Amino acid sequence: MNTRYKITRLDKEGNPTLSLEECQNFFKAKSDFEYNDSFGSSKDGVHMKIKGHFFMWQVENVQIPFRFFEGEIYVAISHPAILDKTMEIARGLEANYVEG
């Protein structure tokens, strides 16, 4: 089962402060990430496509979506390597990672 985490940085009032532009610049410098404006998934002949801002992490032949939404980045953690990458990204953005 996947656990959802978010990478967030809050101001004094508790509002998220990560911007899309900041995240795009951050991930652009990472060779193992690619930006996409949608994410698709197929299972049992059904295809789902979600529009949004996705930073796709390439691990071997698997892509892990990190989704930017309303000032935060969301990711489903299904493997310890994904949690390690999430912590690395949070440190790089001077942000926190929390379950939720």
N, C-alpha and C positions, 0 to 999 in steps of 0.2 A: 504494500500500500504506500502511496506517495504522501509525503507531508509537504504542505505548501509553506514556503518562506517568503518573506519580503525583505528587500534591502531598502532602508529608509533613513532619511536624515530630517530631523524636525527642527523648526524654529522655536522661539520661546513660547509661542502660543500653541504649539503642538501640530503645526501645519507642515506637510511634506515640502522639502525645498529642492529636491533633485529636479533638474530641468531636462527636457528631451535633448536640447542642444548639448548640454554638459555630458549626458550619457552617450550621445552619438560620437562626440569627440573622444571620450574615454575608450569606448569599444573599438573605434576606428584604429586605435594604436595597438590593438590586440590581434595578432595574426590568426588566432584560432576562433575568432568571432566574425559573423557576417550579419549585416542588417537586412531585415525583410519587413515589408509593410503588411504581411499576412502570415498566418500559420495554418497549414493544412494537415489533416490526419485522416487515415483511412483504416477501417476495420469492418470485416464481414461484408464487404461490398458497399459500405456507406462511407461517403467522403464528407468531411466537415472542414470548412474554411472560416477562420476568424481574422477579421481585419484589425490592424493595430500596429504597434511598434515593437518588433521582436528582434532581439539580439541572439542569434543562433550560435550556440557553442558546439563546435564539431569535435566529437570524441570518437576516434576510429570511424565506424560507419553510422554513428548515431548522432542526431542533432538534438540538442537540449535547448528549448526556448526559454529565454529570460525576457519577460514581457514588461515594457514600461507602460504604466497606467497611472494617471493622476499623481505624478510626482514620486512614484515608487516603482520598484522593479520586483516582479513576482516570478518565482520558479518552483517547480515541483521537485522535491528531493526524493529520489528513488535509489540512490547509491551514495556511499561515502565520498566518492570523488566529486559529486555534484555539490555536496555540502562544503567540501574544501574549496572549490572554485567560488562558491557563493561568499564564503568568508574572505577570500582573496579580493573579490570585487568590492565588497563592503569596505575593506581596509583602503583600497585604492580610491574610493569615492568619499573617504572619511565619513562613512555612514555606519549604521547598525544593521544587523540581520536579526529578524525575529520570526517566530512561527506565527502564521496567520494568514 
